[in-house]
Amino acid sequence: MIEFERTKKLAKIRKMSLREVNDKAKLGTNTIYNWKSKKPGSDALAAVAKVLNTTTDYLKGLTDDHNPSSRNKAQADLDDDTIFTFQGRPIPPEDLKIIRRLLKNDDDE
C-alpha cells in the first residue's frame, strides 16, 4: 500500500524508525506495518502525518510534495508587496522578477 511506502520513505528522511513514528503517533503495536496489506484509518493516518510533518494527501499518494505548506508560503511571500533586501539594500524589481521566475521554475520540476 502506498501509505506504508510513503511513511517508510519519509521516516527515513526524518531519520526515524517506523517503530518510533508508530509510538510518537500513539498507535497500537505494529499499526504502521499492518498498512502493507490494509488501508489505514483516517485518524491513524492523520496522527502519522503530524509526526512526520506532512499531509495525509502526501501519505495517500494524492500529491508528491511531502511539504506543500512551505512552498505555498514561500510563493505567497513572493507575491505580495514586501520589500526584499540583500545585505541591507533593496533588491531591484528587475532582479526580483528573475528570482520569482527561478523559484517558479523550481516548483514546476
All heavy atoms as an XYZ file, in Angstrom:
872
protein
N       0.829     -1.186      0.000
C       0.000      0.000      0.000
C       0.874      1.249      0.000
O       1.917      1.285      0.644
C      -0.906      0.022      1.234
C      -1.953     -1.049      1.254
S      -3.259     -0.536      0.151
C      -4.438     -1.776      0.440
N       0.418      2.248     -0.696
C       1.199      3.471     -0.851
C       1.415      4.195      0.482
O       2.471      4.792      0.703
C       0.555      4.421     -1.897
C       1.548      5.530     -2.259
C      -0.765      4.987     -1.397
C       1.195      6.270     -3.519
N       0.448      4.124      1.384
C       0.601      4.804      2.676
C       1.800      4.257      3.443
O       2.562      5.026      4.044
C      -0.676      4.651      3.523
C      -1.882      5.360      2.966
C      -2.689      4.536      1.967
O      -2.263      3.421      1.599
O      -3.763      5.005      1.565
N       1.980      2.950      3.397
C       3.121      2.337      4.086
C       4.427      2.787      3.442
O       5.361      3.192      4.141
C       3.019      0.811      4.070
C       4.236      0.157      4.662
C       4.407      0.101      6.038
C       5.225     -0.370      3.848
C       5.547     -0.470      6.588
C       6.360     -0.948      4.388
C       6.523     -0.999      5.766
N       4.497      2.716      2.120
C       5.732      3.074      1.411
C       6.111      4.526      1.641
O       7.275      4.847      1.875
C       5.589      2.788     -0.086
C       5.477      1.326     -0.418
C       6.641      0.492      0.099
O       7.788      0.962      0.067
O       6.392     -0.639      0.551
N       5.126      5.409      1.572
C       5.410      6.833      1.773
C       5.799      7.130      3.221
O       6.669      7.952      3.470
C       4.212      7.659      1.343
C       3.985      7.588     -0.169
C       3.831      8.934     -0.710
N       3.882      8.903     -2.169
C       3.462      9.888     -2.912
N       2.945     10.957     -2.343
N       3.563      9.833     -4.210
N       5.155      6.462      4.145
C       5.505      6.648      5.568
C       6.935      6.183      5.800
O       7.730      6.869      6.460
C       4.527      5.870      6.469
O       3.211      6.386      6.262
C       4.891      6.003      7.925
N       7.270      5.039      5.240
C       8.612      4.491      5.389
C       9.662      5.436      4.791
O      10.687      5.724      5.412
C       8.674      3.125      4.702
C       9.976      2.408      4.826
C       9.868      1.042      4.143
C      11.199      0.335      4.107
N      11.088     -0.955      3.415
N       9.380      5.948      3.604
C      10.306      6.856      2.917
C      10.509      8.138      3.719
O      11.637      8.580      3.935
C       9.752      7.187      1.528
C      10.580      8.170      0.748
C       9.931      8.451     -0.594
C      10.682      9.537     -1.340
N      10.022      9.879     -2.598
N       9.419      8.732      4.176
C       9.517      9.999      4.903
C      10.145      9.803      6.281
O      10.901     10.659      6.749
C       8.137     10.644      5.017
C       8.112     12.132      5.287
C       8.995     12.905      4.332
C       6.686     12.644      5.207
N       9.870      8.687      6.908
C      10.501      8.390      8.202
C      12.016      8.317      8.028
O      12.770      8.839      8.863
C       9.964      7.091      8.773
N      12.453      7.707      6.940
C      13.888      7.614      6.673
C      14.488      9.005      6.476
O      15.552      9.310      7.011
C      14.136      6.745      5.438
C      15.588      6.505      5.158
C      15.772      5.548      4.000
C      17.247      5.290      3.782
N      17.478      4.321      2.713
N      13.797      9.856      5.719
C      14.254     11.235      5.512
C      14.359     11.970      6.846
O      15.303     12.724      7.084
C      13.299     11.989      4.557
C      13.436     11.434      3.138
C      13.571     13.490      4.582
C      12.382     11.939      2.173
N      13.386     11.728      7.732
C      13.355     12.401      9.040
C      14.245     11.694     10.071
O      14.263     12.051     11.240
C      11.926     12.443      9.570
C      10.922     13.112      8.656
C      10.899     14.603      8.830
N       9.733     15.186      8.195
C       9.782     15.855      7.039
N      10.917     16.026      6.425
N       8.678     16.352      6.521
N      14.958     10.642      9.601
C      15.854      9.859     10.459
C      15.120      9.264     11.669
O      15.564      9.336     12.801
C      17.045     10.710     10.920
C      17.903     11.196      9.757
C      19.109     11.930     10.245
C      19.978     12.558      9.210
N      20.090     12.148      7.909
N      13.978      8.647     11.358
C      13.172      7.983     12.379
C      12.885      6.554     11.915
O      12.755      6.296     10.722
C      11.839      8.724     12.579
C      11.979     10.143     13.079
S      10.397     11.024     13.051
C       9.595     10.291     14.450
N      12.765      5.657     12.867
C      12.341      4.303     12.523
C      10.815      4.281     12.452
O      10.139      5.153     13.006
C      12.820      3.315     13.585
O      12.127      3.529     14.800
N      10.279      3.264     11.770
C       8.822      3.144     11.717
C       8.243      2.901     13.108
O       7.158      3.379     13.425
C       8.417      2.023     10.759
C       8.567      2.342      9.281
C       8.182      1.134      8.435
C       7.744      3.541      8.889
N       8.969      2.178     13.921
C       8.513      1.933     15.291
C       8.423      3.248     16.067
O       7.474      3.490     16.815
C       9.442      0.961     16.003
C       8.973      0.604     17.405
C       9.881     -0.417     18.024
N       9.915     -1.607     17.190
C       9.381     -2.769     17.513
N       8.813     -2.921     18.677
N       9.430     -3.797     16.700
N       9.422      4.114     15.853
C       9.429      5.411     16.532
C       8.248      6.271     16.068
O       7.574      6.895     16.879
C      10.756      6.115     16.229
C      11.003      7.367     17.013
C      12.360      7.980     16.713
O      13.159      7.411     15.939
O      12.620      9.056     17.269
N       7.992      6.285     14.773
C       6.852      7.033     14.235
C       5.560      6.474     14.817
O       4.684      7.218     15.270
C       6.818      6.969     12.684
C       5.543      7.596     12.141
C       8.048      7.650     12.102
N       5.459      5.162     14.822
C       4.283      4.474     15.358
C       4.039      4.875     16.820
O       2.912      5.192     17.209
C       4.492      2.964     15.240
C       3.223      2.173     15.444
O       2.443      2.043     14.515
N       3.029      1.644     16.640
N       5.114      4.883     17.612
C       4.980      5.217     19.035
C       4.635      6.689     19.247
O       3.783      7.023     20.072
C       6.260      4.868     19.792
C       6.497      3.360     19.881
O       5.557      2.588     19.592
O       7.630      2.963     20.218
N       5.280      7.578     18.498
C       5.012      9.015     18.642
C       3.597      9.361     18.201
O       3.000     10.313     18.701
C       6.022      9.837     17.850
C       7.376      9.892     18.513
C       8.319     10.829     17.795
C       9.628     10.885     18.550
N      10.466     11.992     18.131
N       3.065      8.598     17.256
C       1.694      8.818     16.794
C       0.682      8.166     17.736
O      -0.518      8.278     17.531
C       1.523      8.277     15.383
N       1.206      7.464     18.760
C       0.366      6.789     19.769
C      -0.579      5.770     19.119
O      -1.767      5.694     19.438
C      -0.407      7.804     20.600
C       0.495      8.705     21.421
C      -0.331      9.668     22.233
C       0.400     10.459     23.247
N       1.468     11.270     23.018
N      -0.010      4.976     18.216
C      -0.784      3.933     17.555
C      -0.530      2.599     18.233
O       0.436      2.432     18.960
C      -0.380      3.842     16.077
C      -0.557      5.118     15.258
C      -0.039      4.916     13.844
C      -2.009      5.567     15.236
N      -1.391      1.636     17.968
C      -1.227      0.304     18.526
C       0.026     -0.368     17.980
O       0.597      0.061     16.968
N       0.452     -1.415     18.612
C       1.657     -2.139     18.217
C       1.606     -2.530     16.744
O       0.630     -3.115     16.278
C       1.816     -3.407     19.082
O       1.745     -3.032     20.453
C       3.138     -4.097     18.803
N       2.663     -2.180     16.031
C       2.837     -2.522     14.616
C       1.734     -2.020     13.680
O       1.540     -2.579     12.605
C       3.009     -4.029     14.439
C       4.277     -4.527     15.074
O       5.290     -3.828     15.097
N       4.231     -5.728     15.614
N       1.023     -0.989     14.079
C      -0.059     -0.470     13.236
C       0.448     -0.086     11.853
O      -0.147     -0.452     10.837
C      -0.738      0.742     13.910
O      -1.363      0.301     15.116
C      -1.774      1.370     12.997
N       1.564      0.645     11.802
C       2.080      1.076     10.504
C       2.475     -0.118      9.644
O       2.211     -0.139      8.441
C       3.257      2.057     10.672
C       2.746      3.368     11.301
C       3.943      2.337      9.340
C       3.825      4.363     11.656
N       3.068     -1.144     10.240
C       3.443     -2.338      9.473
C       2.218     -3.024      8.869
O       2.296     -3.630      7.805
C       4.235     -3.318     10.340
C       5.633     -2.840     10.623
C       5.954     -2.271     11.843
C       6.638     -2.934      9.662
C       7.233     -1.809     12.111
C       7.921     -2.477      9.909
C       8.211     -1.909     11.137
O       9.479     -1.449     11.376
N       1.075     -2.920      9.535
C      -0.160     -3.511      9.010
C      -0.629     -2.809      7.738
O      -1.425     -3.357      6.980
C      -1.267     -3.479     10.064
C      -0.972     -4.401     11.223
O      -0.268     -5.391     11.074
N      -1.496     -4.071     12.395
N      -0.147     -1.586      7.503
C      -0.539     -0.836      6.316
C       0.013     -1.456      5.034
O      -0.387     -1.068      3.949
C      -0.081      0.612      6.416
C      -0.725      1.400      7.519
C      -1.687      0.984      8.392
C      -0.436      2.740      7.876
N      -2.007      1.983      9.266
C      -1.257      3.081      8.972
C       0.446      3.692      7.396
C      -1.227      4.333      9.571
C       0.476      4.940      7.991
C      -0.359      5.259      9.069
N       0.909     -2.427      5.168
C       1.407     -3.121      3.975
C       0.263     -3.822      3.249
O       0.280     -3.941      2.030
C       2.458     -4.166      4.355
C       3.782     -3.602      4.773
C       4.721     -4.743      5.118
C       6.050     -4.270      5.606
N       6.949     -5.388      5.921
N      -0.717     -4.295      4.017
C      -1.799     -5.073      3.421
C      -3.192     -4.508      3.702
O      -4.174     -5.027      3.187
C      -1.740     -6.508      3.944
O      -1.860     -6.505      5.353
N      -3.267     -3.463      4.502
C      -4.577     -2.936      4.903
C      -4.547     -1.409      4.892
O      -3.584     -0.799      5.346
C      -4.873     -3.457      6.307
C      -6.169     -3.053      6.912
C      -6.334     -3.721      8.260
C      -6.898     -2.724      9.235
N      -7.014     -3.241     10.576
N      -5.584     -0.796      4.351
C      -5.682      0.666      4.333
C      -5.752      1.193      5.761
O      -6.496      0.669      6.590
C      -6.940      1.106      3.591
C      -6.774      1.155      2.112
C      -6.886      2.603      1.682
C      -6.837      2.720      0.192
N      -5.642      3.363     -0.280
N      -4.999      2.268      6.047
C      -5.049      2.841      7.391
C      -6.326      3.653      7.608
O      -6.914      4.167      6.646
C      -3.830      3.760      7.429
C      -3.593      4.126      6.009
C      -4.013      2.924      5.205
N      -6.725      3.759      8.849
C      -7.849      4.614      9.195
C      -7.427      6.075      9.109
O      -6.244      6.405      9.204
N      -8.397      6.952      8.949
C      -8.077      8.373      8.773
C      -7.426      8.978     10.014
O      -6.534      9.819      9.904
C      -9.323      9.167      8.375
O     -10.336      9.020      9.341
N      -7.840      8.553     11.206
C      -7.244      9.086     12.437
C      -5.779      8.669     12.563
O      -4.924      9.484     12.922
C      -8.021      8.624     13.673
C      -9.402      9.264     13.774
O      -9.630     10.294     13.099
O     -10.241      8.740     14.513
N      -5.493      7.417     12.270
C      -4.118      6.924     12.349
C      -3.247      7.618     11.314
O      -2.114      8.028     11.606
C      -4.082      5.409     12.138
N      -3.766      7.783     10.116
C      -3.015      8.443      9.057
C      -2.727      9.902      9.427
O      -1.616     10.394      9.227
C      -3.784      8.362      7.741
C      -2.990      8.618      6.473
C      -1.902      7.565      6.300
C      -3.904      8.624      5.271
N      -3.710     10.578     10.004
C      -3.525     11.966     10.422
C      -2.477     12.071     11.530
O      -1.659     12.999     11.536
C      -4.855     12.556     10.888
N      -2.482     11.121     12.446
C      -1.500     11.128     13.537
C      -0.090     10.941     13.003
O       0.854     11.623     13.419
C      -1.838     10.041     14.558
N       0.079     10.043     12.039
C       1.392      9.807     11.436
C       1.824     11.031     10.628
O       2.979     11.447     10.687
C       1.379      8.528     10.564
C       2.625      8.425      9.707
C       1.242      7.299     11.452
N       0.903     11.620      9.891
C       1.217     12.823      9.115
C       1.717     13.938     10.029
O       2.677     14.637      9.702
C      -0.004     13.284      8.326
N       1.088     14.071     11.183
C       1.506     15.098     12.141
C       2.921     14.824     12.652
O       3.751     15.726     12.721
C       0.517     15.160     13.302
C       0.790     16.280     14.269
C      -0.287     16.391     15.317
C       0.024     17.546     16.258
N      -1.006     17.685     17.269
N       3.205     13.581     12.994
C       4.543     13.201     13.483
C       5.597     13.466     12.414
O       6.685     13.959     12.711
C       4.572     11.715     13.915
C       5.996     11.246     14.165
C       3.726     11.508     15.165
N       5.276     13.175     11.164
C       6.238     13.324     10.076
C       6.214     14.719      9.436
O       6.923     14.968      8.466
C       5.989     12.260      9.002
C       6.253     10.828      9.449
C       5.836      9.843      8.366
C       7.721     10.646      9.801
N       5.389     15.597      9.982
C       5.286     16.971      9.482
C       4.971     16.995      7.987
O       5.666     17.600      7.179
C       6.568     17.758      9.781
C       6.385     19.248      9.595
O       5.280     19.756      9.703
N       7.458     19.942      9.300
N       3.911     16.282      7.627
C       3.469     16.224      6.243
C       1.947     16.259      6.218
O       1.325     16.576      7.223
C       4.024     14.963      5.540
O       3.810     15.082      4.143
C       3.427     13.684      6.082
N       1.370     15.930      5.085
C      -0.086     15.907      4.967
C      -0.576     14.486      4.695
O       0.179     13.645      4.201
C      -0.548     16.798      3.796
O      -0.045     16.256      2.572
C      -0.063     18.235      3.965
N      -1.826     14.264      4.997
C      -2.406     12.958      4.681
C      -2.492     12.783      3.164
O      -2.386     11.661      2.674
C      -3.800     12.791      5.316
O      -4.641     13.867      4.902
C      -3.715     12.745      6.829
N      -2.652     13.873      2.430
C      -2.680     13.780      0.962
C      -1.375     13.210      0.429
O      -1.381     12.410     -0.505
C      -2.945     15.144      0.327
C      -4.404     15.554      0.402
O      -5.244     14.711      0.771
O      -4.701     16.722      0.082
N      -0.243     13.607      1.019
C       1.041     13.050      0.583
C       1.088     11.555      0.897
O       1.456     10.755      0.044
C       2.220     13.761      1.245
C       3.519     13.048      0.953
C       4.129     13.163     -0.288
C       4.105     12.212      1.894
C       5.293     12.469     -0.584
C       5.277     11.515      1.611
C       5.861     11.650      0.365
O       7.006     10.954      0.074
N       0.714     11.188      2.114
C       0.773      9.777      2.508
C      -0.165      8.912      1.668
O       0.145      7.761      1.385
C       0.462      9.622      3.998
C       1.468     10.258      4.956
C       1.014     10.080      6.403
C       2.867      9.697      4.760
N      -1.288      9.479      1.228
C      -2.241      8.732      0.390
C      -1.819      8.678     -1.072
O      -2.414      7.964     -1.867
C      -3.620      9.397      0.454
C      -4.331      9.261      1.757
C      -5.654     10.007      1.666
C      -6.390     10.036      2.974
N      -7.641     10.811      2.862
N      -0.812      9.475     -1.449
C      -0.373      9.495     -2.835
C      -1.122     10.487     -3.706
O      -1.030     10.450     -4.926
N      -1.852     11.413     -3.084
C      -2.606     12.397     -3.855
C      -1.738     13.568     -4.303
O      -2.130     14.331     -5.184
C      -3.789     12.913     -3.020
C      -4.785     11.845     -2.582
C      -5.853     12.432     -1.675
C      -5.415     11.180     -3.804
N      -0.577     13.726     -3.674
C       0.401     14.738     -4.057
C       1.797     14.158     -3.864
O       1.972     13.256     -3.051
C       0.236     16.040     -3.231
O       1.216     16.985     -3.652
C       0.406     15.792     -1.739
N       2.755     14.663     -4.616
C       4.125     14.186     -4.474
C       4.965     15.104     -3.600
O       6.128     14.832     -3.349
C       4.788     14.044     -5.849
C       4.219     12.874     -6.619
O       3.787     11.894     -5.971
O       4.205     12.932     -7.864
N       4.383     16.202     -3.157
C       5.105     17.169     -2.330
C       4.851     16.845     -0.869
O       3.747     17.009     -0.373
C       4.641     18.584     -2.656
C       5.489     19.644     -2.008
O       6.372     19.311     -1.191
O       5.269     20.825     -2.315
N       5.895     16.375     -0.177
C       5.697     15.997      1.221
C       5.675     17.190      2.157
O       5.398     17.058      3.341
C       6.736     14.956      1.678
C       8.148     15.434      1.675
N       8.686     16.152      2.693
C       9.121     15.275      0.754
C       9.956     16.425      2.396
N      10.236     15.895      1.229
N       5.922     18.388      1.656
C       5.876     19.580      2.495
C       5.289     20.746      1.713
O       5.949     21.754      1.509
C       7.286     19.922      2.999
C       7.260     20.877      4.151
O       6.204     21.188      4.682
N       8.411     21.359      4.537
N       4.042     20.642      1.277
C       3.461     21.679      0.424
C       3.260     23.016      1.114
O       3.316     24.046      0.468
C       2.125     21.092     -0.013
C       1.787     20.132      1.048
C       3.097     19.581      1.539
N       3.061     23.031      2.413
C       2.784     24.305      3.084
C       3.956     25.261      2.984
O       3.777     26.456      2.847
C       2.400     24.070      4.543
O       3.482     23.483      5.236
N       5.191     24.764      3.026
C       6.338     25.654      2.942
C       6.460     26.261      1.553
O       6.795     27.419      1.396
C       7.628     24.924      3.307
O       7.893     23.911      2.370
N       6.178     25.487      0.510
C       6.244     26.019     -0.849
C       5.147     27.058     -1.065
O       5.377     28.083     -1.670
C       6.102     24.913     -1.879
C       7.332     24.050     -1.970
C       7.165     23.057     -3.096
N       8.299     22.178     -3.107
C       9.257     22.240     -4.005
N       9.215     23.113     -4.953
N      10.278     21.405     -3.953
N       3.937     26.778     -0.586
C       2.844     27.728     -0.753
C       3.137     29.022     -0.018
O       2.845     30.100     -0.502
C       1.529     27.125     -0.264
C       1.065     25.992     -1.155
O       1.516     25.843     -2.278
N       0.165     25.175     -0.642
N       3.713     28.924      1.174
C       4.043     30.107      1.949
C       5.126     30.900      1.244
O       5.051     32.119      1.142
C       4.500     29.735      3.356
C       4.781     30.948      4.226
C       5.204     30.530      5.611
C       5.436     31.668      6.557
N       5.981     32.891      6.014
N       6.135     30.233      0.723
C       7.210     30.925      0.012
C       6.656     31.652     -1.202
O       7.031     32.792     -1.470
C       8.292     29.939     -0.402
N       5.766     31.008     -1.944
C       5.181     31.652     -3.108
C       4.332     32.842     -2.690
O       4.386     33.893     -3.306
C       4.342     30.658     -3.917
C       3.817     31.229     -5.221
C       4.921     31.697     -6.144
O       5.921     31.022     -6.314
N       4.761     32.861     -6.724
N       3.562     32.698     -1.618
C       2.741     33.802     -1.137
C       3.615     34.966     -0.714
O       3.289     36.126     -0.968
C       1.864     33.344      0.027
N       4.743     34.679     -0.077
C       5.660     35.734      0.335
C       6.199     36.495     -0.869
O       6.414     37.700     -0.807
C       6.830     35.164      1.138
C       6.414     34.703      2.523
O       5.298     35.050      2.955
O       7.208     33.979      3.154
N       6.436     35.809     -1.965
C       6.960     36.468     -3.156
C       5.886     37.250     -3.897
O       6.197     38.184     -4.624
C       7.569     35.434     -4.112
C       8.896     34.855     -3.690
C       9.308     33.747     -4.650
C       9.966     35.926     -3.655
N       4.639     36.887     -3.736
C       3.572     37.529     -4.476
C       3.120     38.853     -3.883
O       2.507     39.650     -4.555
C       2.356     36.593     -4.577
C       2.625     35.432     -5.518
O       3.549     35.533     -6.343
O       1.913     34.429     -5.412
N       3.414     39.096     -2.616
C       2.940     40.342     -2.022
C       3.928     41.478     -2.288
O       4.886     41.336     -3.030
C       2.634     40.176     -0.531
C       3.858     39.880      0.311
O       4.979     40.135     -0.158
O       3.689     39.417      1.443
N       3.660     42.631     -1.710
C       4.475     43.823     -1.969
C       5.568     44.034     -0.929
O       6.030     45.159     -0.738
C       3.570     45.059     -2.010
C       2.652     45.044     -3.218
O       3.052     44.476     -4.244
O       1.544     45.593     -3.123
N       6.012     42.981     -0.295
C       7.081     43.077      0.684
C       8.362     43.556      0.005
O       8.679     43.141     -1.105
C       7.350     41.710      1.339
O       6.143     41.236      1.903
C       8.415     41.801      2.397
N       9.106     44.408      0.686
C      10.382     44.868      0.156
C      11.445     43.870      0.569
O      11.681     43.646      1.747
C      10.727     46.274      0.684
C       9.677     47.273      0.220
C      12.117     46.694      0.230
C       9.816     48.651      0.827
N      12.066     43.248     -0.420
C      13.116     42.278     -0.156
C      14.461     42.981     -0.209
O      14.674     43.879     -1.033
C      13.076     41.146     -1.192
C      11.854     40.292     -1.056
C      10.717     40.556     -1.793
C      11.847     39.215     -0.186
C       9.596     39.772     -1.662
C      10.731     38.421     -0.046
C       9.599     38.705     -0.790
N      15.358     42.553      0.674
C      16.684     43.157      0.710
C      17.760     42.086      0.659
O      17.517     40.928      0.973
C      16.892     43.988      2.000
O      16.821     43.119      3.125
C      15.863     45.099      2.123
N      18.938     42.514      0.247
C      20.126     41.671      0.278
C      21.250     42.553      0.796
O      21.507     43.626      0.251
C      20.456     41.114     -1.101
C      21.689     40.266     -1.121
C      21.687     39.006     -0.565
C      22.868     40.748     -1.660
C      22.822     38.214     -0.568
C      24.013     39.973     -1.669
C      23.990     38.705     -1.115
N      21.882     42.108      1.865
C      22.942     42.863      2.526
C      22.489     44.272      2.867
O      23.221     45.247      2.721
C      24.207     42.892      1.667
C      24.821     41.517      1.504
C      26.088     41.509      0.672
O      26.361     42.447     -0.080
N      26.861     40.458      0.811
N      21.236     44.385      3.305
C      20.696     45.656      3.768
C      20.207     46.588      2.674
O      19.691     47.662      2.977
N      20.359     46.203      1.422
C      19.906     47.054      0.321
C      18.724     46.402     -0.368
O      18.702     45.184     -0.542
C      21.035     47.276     -0.688
C      22.156     48.169     -0.115
C      23.253     48.306     -1.100
N      24.051     47.074     -0.948
C      25.050     46.719     -1.703
N      25.393     47.468     -2.712
N      25.720     45.618     -1.485
N      17.744     47.221     -0.802
C      16.588     46.647     -1.508
C      17.018     45.943     -2.789
O      17.948     46.371     -3.466
C      15.714     47.859     -1.840
C      16.176     48.935     -0.924
C      17.626     48.662     -0.625
N      16.330     44.853     -3.092
C      16.593     44.127     -4.335
C      15.822     44.845     -5.446
O      14.613     45.052     -5.330
C      16.149     42.660     -4.233
C      16.939     41.949     -3.121
C      16.315     41.938     -5.567
C      16.470     40.545     -2.838
N      16.507     45.215     -6.511
C      15.835     45.923     -7.618
C      14.707     45.064     -8.212
O      14.805     43.838     -8.262
C      16.939     46.136     -8.654
C      18.219     45.977     -7.898
C      17.931     45.045     -6.764
N      13.639     45.726     -8.681
C      12.484     44.990     -9.228
C      12.850     44.031    -10.354
O      12.298     42.934    -10.442
C      11.557     46.102     -9.741
C      11.966     47.320     -8.989
C      13.421     47.163     -8.671
N      13.802     44.411    -11.220
C      14.174     43.519    -12.321
C      14.853     42.246    -11.792
O      14.684     41.168    -12.348
C      15.050     44.228    -13.360
C      16.362     44.787    -12.834
C      16.267     46.191    -12.232
O      15.149     46.706    -12.067
O      17.315     46.750    -11.919
N      15.592     42.358    -10.686
C      16.205     41.177    -10.078
C      15.149     40.304     -9.389
O      15.230     39.078     -9.416
C      17.293     41.577     -9.079
C      18.516     42.192     -9.757
O      18.627     42.084    -10.995
O      19.352     42.788     -9.045
N      14.163     40.959     -8.782
C      13.073     40.203     -8.154
C      12.309     39.390     -9.200
O      11.884     38.268     -8.928
C      12.109     41.146     -7.422
C      12.429     41.423     -5.973
C      11.425     42.395     -5.383
C      12.493     40.160     -5.160
N      12.145     39.957    -10.390
C      11.481     39.229    -11.476
C      12.230     37.934    -11.793
O      11.640     36.876    -11.961
C      11.452     40.093    -12.739
C      10.169     40.750    -13.038
C      10.307     41.453    -14.383
C       9.001     42.063    -14.781
N       9.112     42.876    -15.983
N      13.553     38.042    -11.853
C      14.381     36.873    -12.144
C      14.267     35.844    -11.018
O      14.111     34.648    -11.265
C      15.862     37.298    -12.358
C      15.985     38.149    -13.618
C      16.767     36.069    -12.441
C      17.317     38.851    -13.764
N      14.307     36.312     -9.783
C      14.197     35.416     -8.626
C      12.857     34.698     -8.646
O      12.783     33.484     -8.455
C      14.395     36.197     -7.311
C      15.851     36.692     -7.219
C      14.018     35.342     -6.102
C      16.085     37.711     -6.109
N      11.775     35.446     -8.901
C      10.442     34.829     -8.960
C      10.381     33.763    -10.058
O       9.822     32.694     -9.870
C       9.375     35.890     -9.195
C       9.049     36.699     -7.972
C       7.857     37.616     -8.222
N       7.511     38.333     -7.029
C       7.761     39.624     -6.823
N       8.343     40.347     -7.759
N       7.406     40.195     -5.695
N      10.968     34.086    -11.233
C      10.946     33.144    -12.347
C      11.724     31.873    -11.998
O      11.276     30.760    -12.265
C      11.504     33.794    -13.605
C      11.283     32.946    -14.836
C      11.717     33.610    -16.133
N      13.168     33.740    -16.147
C      13.826     34.887    -16.354
N      13.140     35.995    -16.602
N      15.129     34.929    -16.354
N      12.883     32.039    -11.360
C      13.678     30.872    -10.965
C      12.938     30.004     -9.960
O      12.936     28.780    -10.054
C      15.026     31.318    -10.388
C      16.024     31.904    -11.387
C      17.206     32.513    -10.661
C      16.467     30.852    -12.361
N      12.306     30.644     -8.973
C      11.565     29.879     -7.966
C      10.350     29.200     -8.583
O      10.018     28.074     -8.223
C      11.149     30.781     -6.804
C      12.295     31.225     -5.908
C      11.812     32.262     -4.895
C      12.913     30.044     -5.193
N       9.683     29.855     -9.498
C       8.537     29.244    -10.163
C       8.989     28.030    -10.973
O       8.364     26.981    -10.935
C       7.849     30.243    -11.072
C       6.596     29.692    -11.716
C       5.916     30.730    -12.573
C       4.634     30.251    -13.182
N       4.665     29.001    -13.848
N      10.107     28.147    -11.686
C      10.619     27.027    -12.461
C      11.015     25.872    -11.547
O      10.853     24.715    -11.905
C      11.817     27.452    -13.314
C      11.402     28.288    -14.493
O      10.241     28.301    -14.884
N      12.332     29.034    -15.060
N      11.536     26.177    -10.376
C      11.898     25.138     -9.408
C      10.666     24.389     -8.940
O      10.691     23.183     -8.762
C      12.631     25.756     -8.207
C      13.148     24.698     -7.259
O      13.814     23.769     -7.736
O      12.880     24.818     -6.048
N       9.534     25.088     -8.763
C       8.283     24.454     -8.352
C       7.748     23.530     -9.433
O       7.105     22.535     -9.157
C       7.211     25.503     -8.039
C       7.408     26.150     -6.689
O       8.227     25.633     -5.897
O       6.756     27.163     -6.420
N       8.008     23.862    -10.710
C       7.481     23.077    -11.820
C       8.184     21.734    -11.979
O       7.671     20.844    -12.631
C       7.592     23.869    -13.132
C       6.690     25.095    -13.124
O       5.739     25.131    -12.319
O       6.925     26.022    -13.928
N       9.367     21.583    -11.420
C      10.132     20.342    -11.608
C       9.620     19.224    -10.787
O       8.978     19.134     -9.923
C      11.604     20.578    -11.285
C      12.237     21.487    -12.322
C      13.702     21.789    -12.012
O      14.261     21.225    -11.043
O      14.275     22.593    -12.724
